[in-house]
Amino acid sequence: MAIEWVIAGLTSPMSHQVLDNNGVPPTTVLTAGQPFKIGVKFAVPATLTSLIGNCDAFRLRAFAESQGPGQEVQLAELIVSGVPGQLNYDVQMSVDPNPLLGEGQNFGGQAVSGLYKIVVVAQHLNSGVPTVHSGYSDNEPSAFFRAP
């Protein structure tokens, strides 16, 4: 998806990928309760890179929404420092501990599906204060967590 740079009327790309935590194909099936990572890529429009300074940062937050019975939680948060002149950012968010339950595990009196939609939200910060520039990535296919 994209980050909207409201004042400048520009957008820039943002994407993410859930990285497998067990090394066994397919990469969309993970082990519940085990730590995993989310790779995030985003960019600053070329015309704005000179405006990013040492007081700028990007707050990335990852959320999981259950597809069927299950949890809806914030998984991770990461503050990425702005780098003057840098166009592309490529970072990894760690989800440790992993709070997501796997297929058939009990949550709120119901067996969970184990299937989650994971999204990443980005917000620009200036001196720690949120600005109007923000965006999200929801391009990743759902991730399935099996019970250990």
Buried (B, 14 or more C-beta within 10 A) or exposed (E): BBBBBEEEEBBBBBBBBBBBBEEEEEBEBBBBBBEBBBBBBBBBBEEBBEEBEEEBBBBBBBBBBBBEBBBEEEBBEBEBEBBEEEEEBEBEBBBEEBEBBBBEBEBEEEBBBBBBBBBBBBBBBBEEEEBEBBBBBBEBEBBBBBBE
